[in-house]
Amino acid sequence: MSNKQQILRCEVILQKYGKALSGKTVLITGVSDDSIAGELAVQLARADPALLILTARAESKVVRIQEKIKSKKPNVKTRFLHMDLSDLSAVREAVKEINDVPHIDHLVCVAGVMFPPHGKTKDGFESQLGVNYLANFVLVKLLLPKVRVAGPSSSIVIMASSMARQGKMHFDDVCFSDGKTYDPMVAYGQSNAARVMFVKRLGEKLCDEQIRVFSVDPGAVQSGLQRHCPPGFLDQVAEWKKAGPMVDLDGNTFDIPPWTGTSEGAATVITAMIDPTITGYNGSYLNQNAISDHELHTHLRDSNNWTKLWGLSEVLTGETFSL
């Protein structure tokens, strides 16, 4: 395995390893015409999967992606699945809707929200923690039996962000005093820290079953994810870049990644799904198509925090996730 990070387009990864996707069933969350998930669906269709299950809050978000796939790969089946990650009961209902699907080879959790004003999910969680992390905790728990049926080399991939490098779990106040101490960037960092740590523990637990588990930093991709960002956000990012490197919680510096397109953002997801050279690194964090655990600060690497987060997630969601 090369540790060299490279910004690549999806086509490069698919040319190398795409045959592994032929005939597979893939579920992707957060599909829309302006999302990394939408681009991922279109790109994966090139590899002739048997079925792409495309989830979104509304079918209208998925229609154009389905049309693109049909025009290029008419033999690839697609299926819309309504899923609202801000409502755990809706997540559970969505899982019931695919009882007829015997197995899922690749479960890819892309959907998320970034920097919204303070709000709560239907279950009362701060919205970024609820949508970006807790909904995925429940979804993975409920769909794991189908992934297990798919067997070795199946995968669970969860989108994260470089913001995890400045994020941590505020275990004593995960909902920021019911919004009183809410900062959208801090909350986004927390939700992504949770994603990374959940994957660390899940990857450890599923290693012996040879189920691939990775978290992915897609880079800086202009997409619908930025819909809640304040006016002038892109200019603000440019100013941050001029000011020099960012600093993580351990005091280590890192550069803000360059802006790329959705194909580059989706490429690292495909690497996580099928690249055979990273098989021995289950639970790892990927950035620019390479294992990048060296980028994670101490809080994210602390296995005691992984255990604490898992237990808290069970309490908050009411889902016992025993492995």
N, C-alpha and C positions, 0 to 999 in steps of 0.2 A: 504494500500500500504506500502511495506517495502522500506525504504530509503537505505537499505544495498546494496552496490554495490557488484556484483558477476561476475566474468568471467565465462561464461557458453558456452557450445556448442549449436548449433542450435537444436539438438535433444531434449535437455531438455525443451526448450521453446515450441517446436512443440508437445511434449508429453502432456504438460499442456493445450495448447490452440489451437493446430493445426486444430481442427475440424472447427474452425471459417473460415478457408481458403477453405473449400470444395466448389467446384462449382464457385469460384470467378475468376475474371479477374484481372491480375496483370501486370503492365508495369514496367520494370526495365531498367534503363539506364546503359551504360558502361559495358555490358556483354562481358567477354572474359574468356579464360580457366585459366588465372592466376589472376583473380580479385575476390574481395569480391562479386561483382554482379553476377559473374558466379556461385560461391558457393551458393549464395542466391537462384538463380534459381533452382539449383539441389535440394537444401533442401526443397524449397517450393513445388516442384513437389511431394514430399512424402505425402503431405496433400491433394492431389487430386483437385487442382484448375481446373477450366474449361479451362482457356487459360493463357499462359505466353507469353507476348509480350516482346521480347528481343531486345534491341536496341544496336547498335554499329556503328562504322565508316565503318566497312567492314563485310560482311557476314561471311568471313573466321574466324573471331574472335568468332563467335557464334556456328559454326557447331559442334565442339566437345561437347559443353554444351548440344546442342540438342540431340546428340547421347547418351550422358550419361542419359538424361531424358528418352529418348525412350527406352533404355535398361532396366531401372528400373520401369518406369511408362508409358507404351505404350499408355495408354488411355488419358494421359494429352497432350493437344494440345499446340504446341509452334509456334510462328510466329516471324520471323526476321523483324525488322524495321530499315532501314538505317537512322541514325541520326548523324550528325556532329555538335557537340555543339560549334564549333568554327565559325559557320556561322548561324546567326539567320534566314536567308532565308531558310536554310536547315532544321532548327527546324520547321519552319512553314510548309514546304512541308511534313515533316514527319507526322505532325499532320493530314494533309489532307489525307495521305495514310491510316489512320485508321478511316475514316469517317464511315465505315461500322461496327465499334465496337460501340455498343449502350451505353455501360457504362464501367467505369474502377473502380473497387472496391479499388484497392491500386496502387497509383502512387509512385514509389520508385526511387528517383534520386540519384544514386550512382556515376556516372561517374565524373571524375575530372583529373586534372593534378597537379603535385607537383614539385616545384623547377626547372622549365625549364629555359633555357636561356631567356633573354628578347625577347618577340615576341608579335605580335598583331593578334587578330582574324580578320576575313574577314571584320568585321564591324569597325575595328580600335581600339578595346579595348585592354588593357594589357591582355595577354592570360589567366592568372589565374583568374582574375576577370571576364573575358568574359565567359570562359568555366565553371568554378566552380560555378559562381553565376548568371550572367545576363542571360545565356541560360536557367537556371532553372526558373528564374523569368518569362520568356516568356513561357516556356513549361507549367508551372503550370497554368498560366493565360489562355492559350489556351485549356488545358485539364480539367480545373475545371468544365465546364458544364457536362462532362462525369462522373466525380467523384460525382457531385451532384445528377445525375440520380441514382447512386448506393445507395445513401441515407446514413442514420446514420450508424456509425461504419466503413464507408469507411475511407481511410487514405491517407495522403500526407506525405511522409517521405523523408527528405533531409539529405544526408551524410554531416557531418562536420568533425572536427578534434580537438584534444587537442590543436592544434596550435591556435585555436580561443582564447585560454586563454592568448595568447601573441599578439593577433591581434586587430586591430581597423580599422575603416574606415578613410582614409585620404581624407576627403570630399573636401578639397581644391585642391587636386592633386591625384585623384584616379589612374591615369595612370603613376605616377612617372615621371613627366616632359618628357613624351614621351621616357622613358627608361633611361634618364640621371641619375636619382637617384634610379634606380631599384635595389632592393635587393630581390632575389628569396624567401627567407624565410619571409621577411616582406610582400611581395606581397601575398604569400600563407596564411599568417596570416590574411591579410585583406580580402581575398576571403572567408575564413571560418568565420570570424566575420560577413561578409555580410550574409552568409547562416543562421547563428544563429539568427541574428536580423530580417531577413525576416520571418523566421518561427515564431518568437515571435509575430510579427504583424499579420501574416496570421492566426495563431492559435487563436488569439484574435477575429479576424473578423469572423472566421468560427465556433466559439465555440457553438453558438446557433443552428447551423445546425447539430451539433454532428458529424462533420467530424474531424477525428483525425489528428493533425498536430504536428510533432516532428522533431527536428534535432538530429543527432546521432553521437557520437564519437565512432568509431568502435574499438579504441585502436590502439596499434602498431602492424600492420599486415604486414608481408612481402608479397608483391604482385607486380603486374606490375606497380603500382602507383610509385614505387621508380625508374623507368627507367631513370629519369633525374637526380637522385641524383649523386653527385660526387663520384669518386672512394674512397673507404675507409669510406663511409658514416656510415656504421654499426659500424665500429671501433670508429668513432667520437661520435656516440650515446653512446657507452659504456664509453667513456671518460667523456661525460656529466654526466652520471649516477654516476661515481666515484666522480665527483666534487660536488655532492650534489643536492638538489632540485632546480627546475626551479622557476622563479619568474614571476607572472603575472603583469598586468599594475597597479594594486592596491598595489603591493608589497607583495602579499600573495604567499607563497611557495606551490609548488606541485611537486610530483614525476613523472618522466618519466615512462609511463606504460611499463610493461614487453612485450616482443614480444610474439605474439600468432599466431595461424593459421587462415585461412579464415573462418572456421566454427565459431570460437569465435567472429570474426569480424562481421559476418553476424547475429549472435544471437541477438545483441541489435537492429538491424534493424527489426527483427521479433517481438521483444518485442514492439517496437514502433507501428508496424502494428496492433497487435491483443491483447496484454496483457490488460485484462479488468480492472486491478487494477490501471492503470494510466490514466483512462479516464478523470478524473477531472482535469488534469494538462496540458490542451492543450497549445501548443506553447512551451513546455519545451524542454530542452537540456537533452539528455540521455547519460549516460556513464556507462558501465558495467551493463546494464540491469536495471538501476534505474534512477529516476528523479535526475538530478544533477545540477539544477540551482544555487545551492550554490557555484558552481565552477566558475561561470561567474563573470567577473569583472564589474566595474561600467559602463564603456562605453557600454558594451553589454546589460546591464539591463536598460539603459536609454531610455524610450519610445519616447523621443524627437528624439533620433537617429534613432529609427525604422521608424518614420514618415519621417524624412529627407532622409533616404535611399530609402524608397518606392518612394518618389517623384523624386529623382535622377534617380532611375531605370526606371521610366516611361519616363523621358526625354532622357536617353541614348538609350533605346531600341525602342522608338517611340510607345510603347504599353501602352495605358491607362488601368489600372487595377483597376476598381472601384468595391468596395464591400459594 
